Amino acid sequence: MVSFELNGKDVSVDVPEETPLLWVLRDELQMTGTKFGCGIAQCGACTVMLNGMTRRSCVTPVSMVDGSSVTTIEGIDGPEAEAVQAAWEGLDVPQCGWCQSGQVMSATALLMEIPKPSDEDIDNAMAGNICRCATYVRIRKAIHDAADKLEG
Amino acid sequence: MTQVLSRRNFLASSAGLVISMTLPLAARAQSGAAAAFQSGATDEASFAPNAFVRVAPDDTVTVIIKHIEFGQGPFTGLATLVAEEMDADWSQMRAENAPANDELYKNLAFGMQGTGGSTAMANSYMQMRKAGAAARAMLVAAAAEDWGVPESEITISKGQISHGSGKSSGFGALAEKAAGLTPPEDPPVKSADQFVLIGTDLPKLDTRAKSTGTAIFTMDVYREGMVTVVVAHPPKFGATVASYDDSAALEVPGVQAVRQIPQGVAVYATSTHAALRGREALSVEWDDSAAETRSSAAIFEAFSKAASEGGKDAEMLGDGAAGIDGAAQVIEAEFRFPYLAHAPMEPLDGVIEVREEGAEVWMGSQFPALDKPTIVQTLGLSPESAQLNVMLAGGSFGRRAQDTAHFAGELAEVAKAAGGPGSFKLVWTREDDLHGGYYRPLTVHKMRAGLDGDGKLTGWEDVVVNQSIMAGGPMAQMMQDGMDPTSYEGSTKMPYDLGNVRVGWAQQESPVSVLWWRSVGHTHTGYATEVFLDMVLEAQGKDPVQGRLDLIREDAARDRGVLEKVAEMAGWDGTKVKGDKAYGVAVHESFETYVAQIAEVSDAGGYPRVHRVWCAVDCGVAVNPNVIRAQMEGGIGYGLGSVLFDEITLADGGAVLQSNFDNYRMLRIHEMPEVTVEIIASDADPTGVGEPGVPPIGPAVSNAWRALTGKSVTELPFLKTMEA
């Protein structure tokens, strides 16, 4: 039995301890906002926050999060997340949308660490998140817009 | 055969069923588009004047979208057309997927329900406007009756129905009354100068759900008692199962069953993780006797040889290739394009729930007209007892447009082999996706051009060699004289007056499955023709922009228009290299949308770095300019990643070398150029934008790279040329 805090609530799951957190979130807890894209931490679609840091849930054994705090797209809040999601809407960033939960998670984490990121900061923070629709132009602009709004 | 699911589980899962089809589809016995304009409310207070529009008591207007939404924008675009004609307010608009129903939701360009060829807007433009206009007319009639005033005195603006007497109403309050009226057969639509919403940057209807993780895709469907299934597929194309040993797989906790199906060996489990572990533990012997065992290198050599033999005539203008014989100078190049996987972010997946009578399916079906019959036939069901729910899909780029319905077939075989009722989710992993075939066909173009002593073109020849996408499938009947135009579209009917032209095609065979990949034949013809033309213009000492403009035919005004526009946008002055940056241009029409691009490129240690791209597009009436810009941006990124990095390679023996995003590299944010898009003002009927942004970026970058380094890149991807 593995127990952790998910989006502020205590949860326990009875699964093999090597089960990736991604599949625990989806199959056991039906938190489907976190997506499967590659299974080898190459695309970032499965990005969650583990104790406040971004983490690829597809390569994170659930045993690793025992006693920890996990936040998914369903649970993020706070000024950075709100600014990011508002900017995403303002620019109509998503196309197919599959990767966007992960993009929003990574962008939110970036702004929590660097409130006014440069283009290079954005490259460094977001290069692990693939968007096959190539919405990158708008992702970049939306992060700048969100930073401006937080500053304003 | 034992059932995978117990009877008890099945009963438990069926208890909570909700029939999710909300539109009554009992149309009168009428055919064609008129059948889609039948009235039939879903509940007492709703108003559904036809199969596309539903007005609820709370004033929301839901548009039923017959084209699958995977980012290219039909939810927003088609809803805009309805909102425009209803004079609705954008905030009251909603969109939902149409279920599989060929009669009501056929693509008017295909004659069956399906999305592809960038046809969604083009074929829906008048149909959806008529659907909205019919709804408006009925609401007006209902108001007139209710208020006792003439219809001609009633106006609607932003969802408010008004009369000069001061009476006003939203749509919802009149929905019930309107539902009782007879829909007009042929309601009038607005003229372009009356448009209020068309041509504006309306926010997309699906953005919020996709920014908050609440959008539901196929993989997000969880049914009670659902079993997750993965399939061990043959590692070589054309191979089959010889034998398998499932003893270790069955010992994996959570694995419930292993079954052989025509596509491979299926593992059924209580969770995705268990299914994947079960598949790892499976031991399968494959029969390779009918498999493709050639490497990509060997296939290229065979195709190159076929190119030398000239192929069959696909187009002959003037004296054809004869004009090249005896030319003072002959320019030649052989272009090689690898197999490419589409790699949509959501891999192929589907959910099927088999019940005592019938079945319900959830999948990102791009061709419901082919997927549903395949499922029905495999399971021996009647069409009426099966329902296919078309889901939002995490990208496609052509991958879900399966003329052979192979994924629907695999899903149905999985359910069939389970041996009884139950819910099954079939998931392909990224490895399944990249190994799974249905690639952009590996292609060779053998190009020749002749110049006379004055540098004038004497002839142009382009011999295309590849597998046919259409041959062997249900689309084969559309081929004429054994020719598949999707194999060489874009090489023929060029906008240039090149004098003597021959385009040849040599069809090749292989067990490797091939499919349309975002812009289909144009993925390679756009590159081959626009890079080769640039080489010819260079040999002639001509400017890449002016040289093209000089060649563009009088009747190719839209090609000319986008080329002139993009040159203006980029400030083209004939200087190909400025400092450490070079500029390349390409123009290409696909699916009747015209796109020109100029790329700004520098040399980043032997690799091209693309800084900026200017893009001009002419797609007729720009229904939603924001969506059009987004598709150009995305098409540029998609095309750029593929020309720089991507190839699916068959190793010696025929197995695929690439397996996941670590060795099939996607463009990432730091590699994405700035993109500036301008849309040519036009009153022509709208055409699609999902694909046409792709073809020009490769040749534009390649032409810039040749200007910068003197190197012609004729073998893709760039990465391969750089490593050579």
Interface residues (C-beta under 8 A of the other chain):
Chain A: V15 P16 T19 P20 W23 R26 D27 E28 Q30 T32 G33 T34 K35 F36 G37 C38 G39 I40 Q42 C43 A45 T72 I73 E74 Q85 W88 E89 D92 V93 P94 Q95 C96 G97 W98 C99 Q100 S101 V104 I122 D123 M126 A127 N129 I130 C131 R132 C133 A134 T135 Y136 V137 R138 I139 R140
Chain B: F70 G71 Q72 G73 P203 K204 D206 T207 R208 A209 K210 S211 T212 G213 T214 A215 I216 F217 M219 D220 Y222 T228 P253 S271 T272 H273 A343 P344 M345 E346 P347 L392 A393 G394 G395 S396 F397 V427 T429 R430 N626 A630 E633 G634 G635 I636 G637 Y638 L640 G641 N660 F661 D662 M666 L667 R668 I669 H670 M672 E674 V675
